[in-house]
Amino acid sequence: MINYNDKKFRPISNTENGETSNETLFHYKQIGNILTSEYSG
């Protein structure tokens, strides 16, 4: 299983009507099999 805990990702592309940008940052947290994410930007 891949461990995503404390990993941060940014989108590399988007569609015309997409709601993210290169300013959007996703911050993942994982405990066992539970994966959550917060985002901003």
PEQUICOR-V326205 format. One record per residue. N is the residue number from 1. PHI is phi in whole degrees, -180 to 180 (* if undefined). Layout:
# PEQUICOR-V326205
N/PHI + N/PHI
This chain:
# PEQUICOR-V326205
1/* + 2/-77 + 3/-96 + 4/-95 + 5/-57 + 6/66 + 7/-85 + 8/-126 + 9/-133 + 10/-123 + 11/-65 + 12/-101 + 13/-155 + 14/-156 + 15/-93 + 16/-56 + 17/-100 + 18/-68 + 19/-109 + 20/-119 + 21/-144 + 22/-70 + 23/-88 + 24/-74 + 25/-124 + 26/-102 + 27/-117 + 28/-95 + 29/-132 + 30/-137 + 31/-129 + 32/62 + 33/-92 + 34/-94 + 35/-119 + 36/-127 + 37/-146 + 38/-118 + 39/-139 + 40/-149 + 41/99
